């Protein structure tokens, strides 16, 4: 049941949630778990090579995980057709 307090709430603003650890490309990233800098990089997460702490990639916030990313350019399959 919705009450008047639910209807008058502001929309969610992620900038107000405080510190949020993410892996940033082209920067020295220290693991928040162990402090080391060796990372295994995936499509959406970076995992610490020593303790296994996983951080989301800062670039993954700019595009949806469900939306595929296509690159346009020359491809051997395009030329063969």
C-alpha positions as CSV (number, residue, x, y, z in Angstrom):
1,X,0.0,0.0,0.0
2,X,1.4,3.4,-1.0
3,X,1.3,6.1,1.6
4,X,1.9,9.8,1.1
5,X,5.5,9.4,2.4
6,X,6.2,7.0,-0.5
7,X,4.7,9.3,-3.1
8,X,6.7,12.4,-1.9
9,X,10.1,10.7,-1.9
10,X,12.9,12.1,-4.2
11,X,14.3,9.9,-7.0
12,X,17.4,7.8,-6.3
13,X,20.6,9.8,-6.8
14,X,23.7,7.6,-6.8
15,X,26.0,10.6,-6.3
16,X,24.6,11.0,-2.8
17,X,25.4,7.4,-1.7
18,X,29.0,8.2,-0.6
19,X,32.2,6.3,-1.4
20,X,31.9,3.7,-4.1
21,X,35.0,1.7,-5.0
22,X,35.4,1.1,-8.8
23,X,38.3,0.0,-11.0
24,X,39.4,2.9,-13.2
25,X,41.3,2.2,-16.4
26,X,44.6,4.0,-16.9
27,X,45.0,4.6,-13.1
28,X,46.8,2.7,-10.3
29,X,44.1,0.8,-8.5
30,X,44.9,-0.5,-5.0
31,X,42.7,-3.3,-3.8
32,X,40.4,-2.2,-0.9
33,X,40.9,-5.7,0.6
34,X,44.6,-6.2,0.6
35,X,46.1,-3.0,-0.9
36,X,47.9,-4.7,-3.8
37,X,47.7,-3.7,-7.4
38,X,47.5,-6.9,-9.5
39,X,44.1,-7.2,-11.2
40,X,42.4,-9.7,-13.5
41,X,40.2,-7.6,-15.9
42,X,36.9,-9.0,-17.2
43,X,34.0,-7.4,-19.1
44,X,32.2,-5.9,-16.2
45,X,34.5,-6.6,-13.1
46,X,38.1,-6.5,-12.1
47,X,39.2,-9.1,-9.6
48,X,42.2,-8.8,-7.3
49,X,44.8,-11.4,-8.3
50,X,45.7,-12.0,-4.6
51,X,42.6,-11.8,-2.4
52,X,39.8,-12.1,-5.0
53,X,38.1,-8.8,-4.2
54,X,35.9,-7.8,-7.2
55,X,35.3,-4.2,-8.2
56,X,33.0,-3.0,-11.0
57,X,34.7,-1.3,-14.0
58,X,34.0,2.4,-14.1
59,X,33.4,2.1,-17.8
60,X,30.7,-0.5,-17.3
61,X,28.4,2.3,-15.9
62,X,28.5,4.1,-19.2
63,X,26.7,1.3,-21.1
64,X,24.2,-1.3,-20.2
65,X,25.4,-4.9,-19.6
66,X,22.5,-6.2,-21.6
67,X,23.1,-4.0,-24.6
68,X,25.7,-5.5,-27.0
69,X,28.4,-3.2,-28.2
70,X,29.1,-3.4,-32.0
71,X,32.1,-1.9,-33.7
72,X,31.8,-0.8,-37.3
73,X,34.8,-1.4,-39.5
74,X,36.4,-3.7,-42.0
75,X,35.9,-7.4,-41.2
76,X,37.0,-10.4,-43.2
77,X,33.5,-11.8,-43.1
78,X,32.1,-8.5,-44.6
79,X,34.6,-8.6,-47.5
80,X,33.9,-12.3,-48.3
81,X,30.2,-11.8,-48.8
